[in-house]
Amino acid sequence: MLTFLSQCLRGGLIMLLIICSTLILVPFLLLAALLKLLIPLTATRRWFTIISIEIANLWVGFNNLLLEVVNNIEWDIEGTDGLDPKDWYFVTCNHQSWADILVAQKALFRKIPMLKFFLKQQLIWVPVIGLAWWALDFPFMKRYSPAEIEKNPALKGKDLETTRKACEKFKYTPVTVFNFMEGTRFTPEKQAQQESPYRYLLKPKAGGAAFVLGAMGEQLHTLLNITIHYPSDDRSFWHFLSGQISKVVVRVERQTIPPRFLSRDYMSDQQFRAEFQQWVSELWTHKDQLLGELHSKTELA
């Protein structure tokens, strides 16, 4: 353990090493992606996909090791038993800090397929990281607004059709799609601005999740609902890297996604939209109650 170092040094060291590992591994990712394009054989493409995922797992594993060696975090994780790295999952999580991504990766590492995000098409141009996302087959989606569809009716359903085509590769390679339903990090200010009915959460945005299930309904049947609790008030990404967060509580709840929510068009099906929003609201009510219980245990400790 390097806990004898100052918090500033620990945070800076972890950040530097994560950046270095990213810069070292991305060229190997790009090489595997290019070879997959140049050799148009199904078996070869699957092989290079596995190689790409293992390179990404090296990155995640290295991050986990860094946190173990540099910071002395107490992990309280429940609900990950019986998960299958050869199955397909849809994962959602409450969002308080960018540390949430590293926490989710730590909790689920090699228990399920690597976490992937549906990304806006413009994010492919993010330096270095955009190329890494492309090489790892992160699905880039183009969403059309209601105004754009009204102006050009031919666009209706086009975004879902395009994304479904982009996800065809996931029929053969297990994948986990990760989505923060709140859409942004929780703060008391945002909570008040939204007039959120939840004590510890922002209002969930059901559209993104419905879009994923609409595009990948043939593969995604299991939801992993992750609840992350930081017992201290210090929960920023920097607090996490620098060791100012001494304990992290993670609860993973697994449930079958109702079949009626799969392969449906959220934008054009009003009845489906209402039913799906109600389902998400119930998930969030339960999550808020669980967070209340975890907060109560922290106060009693």
C-alpha positions as CSV (number, residue, x, y, z in Angstrom):
1,M,0.0,0.0,0.0
2,L,1.2,3.5,-0.8
3,T,-1.1,5.2,1.7
4,F,1.9,6.9,3.3
5,L,1.9,9.2,0.3
6,S,0.0,12.5,0.5
7,Q,-3.5,12.4,-1.0
8,C,-2.4,14.9,-3.7
9,L,0.5,12.6,-4.7
10,R,-1.7,9.5,-4.7
11,G,-4.4,11.1,-6.9
12,G,-1.8,12.5,-9.3
13,L,0.1,9.2,-9.5
14,I,-3.1,7.2,-10.3
15,M,-4.2,9.8,-12.9
16,L,-0.8,9.8,-14.6
17,L,-0.6,6.0,-14.7
18,I,-4.2,5.7,-16.1
19,I,-3.3,8.1,-18.9
20,C,0.0,6.3,-19.6
21,S,-1.7,2.9,-19.8
22,T,-4.4,4.3,-22.1
23,L,-1.8,5.7,-24.5
24,I,0.1,2.4,-24.5
25,L,-2.9,0.2,-25.1
26,V,-4.8,2.2,-27.6
27,P,-2.4,1.5,-30.5
28,F,-2.8,-2.3,-29.9
29,L,-6.6,-1.8,-30.0
30,L,-6.4,0.1,-33.3
31,L,-4.2,-2.6,-34.8
32,A,-6.7,-5.3,-33.8
33,A,-9.6,-3.2,-35.2
34,L,-7.8,-2.6,-38.5
35,L,-6.9,-6.3,-39.0
36,K,-10.5,-7.1,-38.3
37,L,-11.5,-4.8,-41.1
38,L,-8.9,-6.1,-43.5
39,I,-9.6,-9.8,-43.0
40,P,-13.4,-10.1,-43.7
41,L,-13.8,-13.6,-42.3
42,T,-16.4,-14.2,-39.6
43,A,-14.1,-16.4,-37.5
44,T,-11.2,-14.0,-37.8
45,R,-13.3,-11.0,-36.8
46,R,-14.6,-12.8,-33.7
47,W,-11.0,-13.6,-32.8
48,F,-9.9,-10.0,-33.1
49,T,-13.0,-8.9,-31.2
50,I,-11.9,-11.1,-28.3
51,I,-8.4,-9.7,-28.5
52,S,-9.7,-6.2,-28.3
53,I,-11.8,-7.0,-25.3
54,E,-8.9,-8.6,-23.5
55,I,-6.8,-5.4,-24.2
56,A,-9.6,-3.4,-22.6
57,N,-9.7,-5.8,-19.7
58,L,-6.0,-5.2,-19.2
59,W,-6.8,-1.5,-18.8
60,V,-9.6,-2.1,-16.3
61,G,-7.6,-4.7,-14.4
62,F,-4.7,-2.2,-14.2
63,N,-7.0,0.5,-12.8
64,N,-8.3,-1.9,-10.2
65,L,-4.8,-2.9,-9.2
66,L,-3.8,0.8,-8.9
67,L,-6.7,1.5,-6.6
68,E,-5.7,-1.5,-4.5
69,V,-2.0,-0.6,-4.3
70,V,-2.2,3.1,-3.9
71,N,-5.5,3.6,-1.9
72,N,-6.8,1.5,0.9
73,I,-10.5,1.4,-0.1
74,E,-12.9,-0.9,1.8
75,W,-15.3,-2.5,-0.7
76,D,-18.7,-3.7,0.3
77,I,-20.1,-5.4,-2.8
78,E,-23.2,-7.7,-2.9
79,G,-25.2,-9.3,-5.7
80,T,-22.5,-10.3,-8.1
81,D,-22.7,-14.1,-7.5
82,G,-24.0,-16.2,-10.4
83,L,-23.4,-13.7,-13.1
84,D,-22.2,-15.1,-16.5
85,P,-19.5,-13.5,-18.7
86,K,-21.0,-15.3,-21.6
87,D,-24.4,-13.7,-21.3
88,W,-25.8,-10.4,-22.4
89,Y,-26.8,-7.7,-19.8
90,F,-28.3,-4.2,-19.6
91,V,-26.8,-2.3,-16.6
92,T,-28.1,0.9,-15.1
93,C,-26.7,2.8,-12.0
94,N,-27.3,5.9,-10.0
95,H,-24.9,8.6,-10.9
96,Q,-23.1,10.7,-8.3
97,S,-19.5,11.0,-9.6
98,W,-17.4,10.0,-12.6
99,A,-15.9,7.6,-10.1
100,D,-19.1,5.5,-10.6
101,I,-17.7,4.1,-13.8
102,L,-14.5,2.8,-12.1
103,V,-16.6,1.5,-9.2
104,A,-19.0,-0.4,-11.6
105,Q,-16.0,-1.8,-13.5
106,K,-14.4,-3.0,-10.2
107,A,-17.6,-4.6,-9.0
108,L,-18.4,-6.4,-12.3
109,F,-14.9,-7.1,-13.6
110,R,-14.8,-10.5,-15.5
111,K,-18.1,-11.4,-14.0
112,I,-20.0,-10.1,-17.0
113,P,-18.9,-9.0,-20.5
114,M,-17.1,-5.7,-20.7
115,L,-19.2,-2.6,-20.1
116,K,-20.1,-0.7,-23.3
117,F,-22.0,2.6,-23.7
118,F,-24.3,3.8,-26.4
119,L,-22.5,7.0,-27.6
120,K,-23.5,10.0,-29.6
121,Q,-22.1,9.9,-33.1
122,Q,-20.1,13.1,-32.5
123,L,-18.0,11.5,-29.7
124,I,-16.0,9.4,-32.1
125,W,-14.0,12.6,-32.7
126,V,-12.8,12.8,-29.1
127,P,-9.0,12.5,-29.2
128,V,-7.6,9.0,-28.5
129,I,-10.6,7.9,-26.5
130,G,-12.9,8.2,-29.5
131,L,-10.7,5.8,-31.5
132,A,-10.6,3.4,-28.6
133,W,-14.4,3.4,-28.4
134,W,-14.6,2.7,-32.2
135,A,-12.0,-0.1,-31.9
136,L,-14.0,-1.7,-29.1
137,D,-17.2,-1.6,-31.2
138,F,-19.0,0.8,-28.9
139,P,-22.3,1.5,-30.7
140,F,-22.4,5.1,-32.0
141,M,-26.0,6.3,-32.5
142,K,-27.6,9.2,-34.2
143,R,-30.8,10.4,-32.6
144,Y,-33.3,12.5,-34.4
145,S,-35.3,15.1,-32.5
146,P,-39.1,15.3,-32.8
147,A,-38.6,18.6,-34.6
148,E,-36.3,17.0,-37.2
149,I,-38.7,14.1,-37.7
150,E,-41.6,16.6,-38.1
151,K,-39.6,18.5,-40.7
152,N,-38.7,15.3,-42.5
153,P,-41.1,12.4,-41.7
154,A,-38.8,10.0,-43.6
155,L,-36.4,10.1,-40.6
156,K,-39.0,8.4,-38.4
157,G,-37.6,5.2,-37.0
158,K,-34.3,5.7,-38.9
159,D,-32.2,6.2,-35.8
160,L,-33.5,2.9,-34.3
161,E,-32.9,1.1,-37.6
162,T,-29.4,2.4,-37.9
163,T,-28.5,1.5,-34.4
164,R,-29.9,-2.0,-34.8
165,K,-27.6,-2.6,-37.7
166,A,-24.7,-1.3,-35.7
167,C,-25.6,-3.8,-33.0
168,E,-25.8,-6.8,-35.2
169,K,-22.2,-7.8,-34.3
170,F,-23.4,-8.3,-30.7
171,K,-25.5,-11.2,-31.7
172,Y,-22.4,-13.4,-31.6
173,T,-20.3,-11.7,-29.0
174,P,-21.8,-11.3,-25.5
175,V,-21.9,-7.6,-24.4
176,T,-23.0,-5.5,-21.5
177,V,-24.7,-2.1,-22.3
178,F,-24.3,0.4,-19.5
179,N,-26.6,3.4,-19.1
180,F,-26.9,6.2,-16.4
181,M,-30.7,6.7,-16.5
182,E,-30.3,10.0,-14.6
183,G,-28.3,11.4,-17.5
184,T,-26.2,13.6,-15.3
185,R,-24.5,13.5,-11.9
186,F,-26.7,14.0,-8.8
187,T,-26.3,17.2,-6.9
188,P,-28.8,18.8,-4.4
189,E,-29.0,21.8,-6.8
190,K,-30.1,19.6,-9.7
191,Q,-32.5,17.7,-7.5
192,A,-34.2,21.0,-6.4
193,Q,-34.2,22.3,-9.9
194,Q,-35.9,19.2,-11.2
195,E,-38.3,19.0,-8.2
196,S,-37.3,15.3,-8.1
197,P,-39.7,13.2,-6.1
198,Y,-36.7,11.1,-4.9
199,R,-34.6,11.8,-1.8
200,Y,-31.3,10.6,-3.2
201,L,-31.8,10.5,-7.0
202,L,-32.6,12.7,-9.9
203,K,-35.5,11.9,-12.2
204,P,-34.6,9.0,-14.6
205,K,-34.7,9.5,-18.3
206,A,-36.4,6.4,-19.7
207,G,-35.8,7.2,-23.4
208,G,-32.2,6.2,-23.6
209,A,-32.8,2.8,-21.9
210,A,-35.9,2.2,-24.1
211,F,-33.8,3.0,-27.2
212,V,-31.2,0.4,-26.1
213,L,-33.8,-2.3,-25.6
214,G,-35.5,-1.4,-28.8
215,A,-32.2,-1.8,-30.7
216,M,-31.0,-5.0,-28.9
217,G,-34.2,-6.7,-27.8
218,E,-33.1,-10.0,-29.3
219,Q,-30.1,-10.2,-27.0
220,L,-30.8,-8.1,-23.8
221,H,-33.1,-9.9,-21.4
222,T,-31.5,-9.3,-18.0
223,L,-31.2,-6.0,-16.1
224,L,-28.5,-5.4,-13.5
225,N,-29.7,-2.5,-11.4
226,I,-26.6,-1.1,-9.5
227,T,-26.9,1.1,-6.5
228,I,-23.7,2.8,-5.4
229,H,-23.4,4.5,-1.9
230,Y,-20.4,6.5,-0.7
231,P,-20.6,6.7,3.1
232,S,-18.7,10.0,3.2
233,D,-19.8,13.3,1.6
234,D,-16.6,13.4,-0.4
235,R,-17.5,11.6,-3.6
236,S,-15.9,13.4,-6.5
237,F,-13.6,11.7,-9.0
238,W,-10.6,13.4,-7.4
239,H,-11.6,12.3,-3.9
240,F,-11.9,8.8,-5.2
241,L,-8.4,8.8,-6.9
242,S,-6.7,10.5,-4.0
243,G,-7.9,8.1,-1.4
244,Q,-10.3,10.5,0.4
245,I,-13.1,7.9,-0.1
246,S,-12.3,5.1,2.3
247,K,-15.3,2.9,1.7
248,V,-17.6,2.2,-1.3
249,V,-20.9,0.2,-1.0
250,V,-22.3,-1.5,-4.1
251,R,-25.5,-3.4,-4.4
252,V,-26.3,-5.3,-7.6
253,E,-29.9,-6.4,-8.2
254,R,-30.7,-8.7,-11.1
255,Q,-34.1,-9.1,-12.8
256,T,-35.6,-10.2,-16.1
257,I,-36.6,-7.4,-18.4
258,P,-40.3,-7.7,-19.2
259,P,-40.5,-9.2,-22.8
260,R,-43.1,-6.6,-23.7
261,F,-40.4,-3.9,-23.5
262,L,-38.0,-5.5,-26.0
263,S,-37.7,-4.5,-29.7
264,R,-40.3,-1.7,-29.4
265,D,-40.2,1.9,-30.7
266,Y,-40.3,4.3,-27.8
267,M,-40.7,7.4,-29.9
268,S,-43.8,6.3,-31.9
269,D,-45.6,3.9,-29.5
270,Q,-47.4,6.0,-26.9
271,Q,-48.7,3.1,-24.9
272,F,-45.3,1.5,-24.7
273,R,-43.8,4.8,-23.7
274,A,-46.2,5.2,-20.8
275,E,-45.7,1.6,-19.6
276,F,-41.9,1.8,-19.8
277,Q,-41.8,5.1,-17.9
278,Q,-43.9,3.5,-15.1
279,W,-41.6,0.5,-14.9
280,V,-38.5,2.8,-14.7
281,S,-40.3,4.9,-12.0
282,E,-40.8,1.8,-9.9
283,L,-37.2,0.8,-10.3
284,W,-36.1,4.3,-9.1
285,T,-38.5,4.3,-6.2
286,H,-37.0,1.0,-5.0
287,K,-33.5,2.3,-5.6
288,D,-34.2,5.5,-3.5
289,Q,-35.5,3.3,-0.7
290,L,-32.4,1.2,-0.8
291,L,-30.2,4.3,-0.7
292,G,-32.2,5.5,2.3
293,E,-31.4,2.2,4.1
294,L,-27.7,2.5,3.3
295,H,-27.5,6.1,4.5
296,S,-29.2,5.1,7.7
297,K,-26.7,2.3,8.3
298,T,-23.9,4.9,7.7
299,E,-25.4,7.3,10.3
300,L,-25.7,4.5,12.9
301,A,-22.1,3.3,12.3
